[in-house]
Amino acid sequence: MFRSLAALSLVITSTFLSPLPNPVSPDPNTPRPIAALDTVFIEEMTWMEVRDALKSGTKTVIVATGGVEQNGPYLAAGKHNYILQATTAAIAKKLGKTLVAPIVPFVPEGDISPPSGHMKYPSTIGVTESTFRALLTDICASLQTHGFEHIILIGDSGGNQKGMQAVAESFNSQPNSKARLHFIREYYNHGDVSKWLTENGIKQTPEGLHDDFAMGAVMMIVDPSTVRMKERIEAGNFRINGVNLAPANKTIEWGKRIVEFRAEATVKAIRKSIAAAK
């Protein structure tokens, strides 16, 4: 059929590289054909599930910023993002009628070139402050477009706070803004958590690592491998700041209590901010 390999190659190439027809845009009012997934995370939902949540009165959404950075020899670089998986879910469920946007992993981590701060260490991915603010602005604008009325900004890292506050202030100052941004500084309460732990018998002696008991305990809720539990047990080094992390189930229970502590403080601040905006 084909007179040469070149002819055959041309047919194959034209067949597989031809542009596919554009998919038909679904009717925005198409009924959802199956039951909705029980989740608060937008990235786990279908567009129909988000649409129907909005229609049912879910008008609040959390935009959380984490980071990818060096966290000492034991914790995964995505430490803040893993922690936010646990805390944002708890906060959303306590608030009710609230969803969680995809966690923002790219945040300022120091100068990129020449490197400073966490950027001195492999694994860290940083963005400039202007990029961070532009990204947050576009994320919040997208959520506003779809009908969310209250957008909650929280950050699990200290370097994220200033940018989030600036974005909230700028966004809220726009005369055509239909959504209200709420920067909740009360979420970043690691000092309060440390004090609470001490009062409840968890006394730490800092080792100078970017790591502590609270961080590890919450990460273990999500995935014990993110704190290298197995490897540290095998090395006889399953502890941090003088506190033993074994048995794991006990530390995980502490992690759940820490999430509850942080969620309670954050929800209180969110409700106060929303009430003040009305």
SVG drawing of the C-alpha trace seen along z (x, -y; Angstrom):
<svg xmlns="http://www.w3.org/2000/svg" viewBox="-30 -52 55 54">
<polyline fill="none" stroke="black" stroke-width="0.4" points="0.0,0.0 2.8,-2.4 5.6,-2.8 8.2,-3.7 8.9,-4.0 8.9,-7.7 5.3,-7.6 4.2,-5.4 6.0,-7.7 4.1,-10.7 0.8,-9.0 1.5,-8.0 2.8,-11.5 -0.2,-13.3 -2.6,-10.9 -1.2,-11.3 -0.2,-14.9 -3.3,-16.3 -5.1,-18.7 -7.9,-17.0 -11.3,-18.7 -12.2,-21.0 -14.3,-19.4 -17.8,-20.5 -18.3,-22.9 -20.8,-21.4 -24.0,-23.3 -23.2,-25.0 -26.6,-23.9 -26.2,-20.2 -27.4,-18.2 -24.7,-16.2 -25.1,-12.6 -23.7,-11.0 -23.5,-11.8 -20.9,-14.4 -17.6,-13.3 -17.4,-14.1 -14.4,-16.5 -13.5,-20.1 -10.6,-20.2 -11.5,-21.9 -8.8,-20.0 -10.5,-16.7 -13.9,-17.9 -15.4,-18.0 -16.6,-21.3 -20.2,-20.2 -19.5,-19.5 -18.0,-22.9 -20.9,-24.6 -23.4,-22.8 -21.6,-23.6 -21.7,-27.3 -25.4,-27.0 -26.0,-25.5 -24.5,-28.4 -20.8,-27.5 -19.4,-31.0 -16.2,-30.8 -12.9,-29.4 -9.5,-29.0 -6.3,-29.9 -3.4,-28.6 0.3,-29.2 3.0,-26.7 6.4,-26.3 9.1,-23.9 12.3,-24.4 14.9,-22.7 13.5,-21.4 16.5,-19.7 17.7,-16.1 14.4,-14.4 11.4,-16.3 10.3,-16.4 10.8,-19.7 7.0,-20.1 6.6,-20.3 4.3,-23.3 2.1,-21.8 1.6,-18.5 0.7,-20.4 -1.8,-22.5 -3.5,-19.4 -4.5,-18.6 -5.2,-22.1 -7.1,-23.5 -9.5,-20.5 -10.1,-21.0 -10.7,-24.7 -13.1,-24.2 -15.1,-21.6 -15.4,-23.8 -16.4,-26.8 -19.0,-24.9 -19.9,-25.8 -16.2,-26.3 -13.9,-24.8 -10.1,-24.7 -8.3,-25.9 -5.1,-24.0 -2.4,-24.8 0.1,-27.2 3.6,-25.6 5.6,-28.3 6.5,-31.2 9.4,-33.6 12.4,-31.6 15.2,-34.2 17.1,-35.6 17.5,-33.2 20.8,-34.4 23.0,-34.8 21.1,-32.5 20.1,-33.5 18.0,-32.0 16.5,-28.6 17.6,-29.1 21.2,-28.1 19.9,-24.5 18.9,-22.0 15.2,-21.1 14.1,-24.7 12.0,-26.3 11.5,-30.1 9.7,-32.8 10.2,-36.6 7.8,-38.6 6.3,-40.2 5.6,-36.7 4.1,-35.5 1.7,-38.4 0.7,-38.2 0.0,-34.5 -2.2,-35.0 -4.0,-37.9 -4.9,-35.8 -5.9,-32.8 -8.3,-35.0 -9.6,-36.7 -10.4,-33.3 -12.3,-32.3 -14.2,-35.6 -15.2,-35.0 -16.8,-31.7 -18.9,-33.3 -16.9,-32.9 -17.6,-35.9 -15.1,-35.4 -11.6,-34.3 -9.5,-33.4 -5.7,-33.8 -3.6,-31.8 0.1,-31.0 2.1,-28.3 5.4,-30.0 6.6,-33.3 7.9,-34.6 4.5,-34.4 2.6,-36.7 3.6,-40.2 2.7,-39.3 -0.6,-37.8 -1.6,-40.9 -0.6,-43.2 -2.6,-41.2 -5.7,-41.3 -5.4,-45.0 -4.9,-45.7 -7.7,-43.4 -10.2,-44.8 -9.4,-48.4 -10.6,-47.7 -14.0,-49.3 -15.2,-46.4 -14.3,-43.7 -17.2,-41.5 -15.3,-39.1 -13.7,-40.1 -10.2,-38.8 -9.5,-38.1 -5.8,-37.8 -5.8,-35.7 -2.5,-36.3 -3.9,-34.3 -3.3,-31.0 0.5,-31.5 0.5,-30.7 3.5,-28.5 4.6,-30.4 1.2,-29.8 1.4,-26.1 4.8,-25.7 3.6,-27.4 0.5,-25.2 2.6,-22.1 4.9,-23.1 1.9,-23.6 0.7,-20.1 4.0,-18.4 5.8,-18.5 9.0,-20.4 11.5,-20.8 15.2,-21.6 15.8,-23.2 18.5,-21.4 18.9,-24.3 17.0,-22.4 14.2,-23.7 12.0,-21.1 10.1,-20.6 7.6,-18.2 4.5,-20.0 5.6,-20.0 6.5,-16.3 3.3,-15.3 1.0,-17.0 2.9,-15.6 2.6,-12.1 -1.2,-12.4 -0.9,-12.9 2.0,-10.5 4.6,-9.2 7.1,-8.8 7.3,-12.6 9.2,-12.6 11.2,-9.5 9.7,-7.5 10.8,-4.1 14.4,-5.2 14.7,-7.1 13.5,-4.1 16.0,-1.9 18.8,-4.5 17.6,-4.7 16.9,-8.4 13.2,-8.8 13.1,-12.0 13.3,-15.8 14.4,-18.5 14.7,-15.9 11.2,-14.6 10.7,-10.9 8.3,-10.5 7.7,-6.8 5.2,-5.3 3.9,-6.7 0.2,-6.4 0.7,-8.6 2.5,-11.3 -0.2,-11.2 -2.8,-11.8 -0.8,-14.8 -0.8,-15.9 -4.6,-15.7 -4.8,-17.8 -2.4,-20.4 -4.6,-20.6 -7.6,-21.1 -5.8,-23.9 -4.8,-25.7 -8.1,-25.3 -10.0,-26.6 -8.0,-29.8 -8.2,-30.3 -11.9,-29.8 -12.5,-32.3 -10.4,-34.9 -12.1,-34.1 -15.6,-34.5 -14.6,-37.8 -13.1,-39.1 -16.2,-38.1 -18.6,-39.7 -16.6,-42.9 -16.8,-43.0 -20.6,-42.9"/>
</svg>
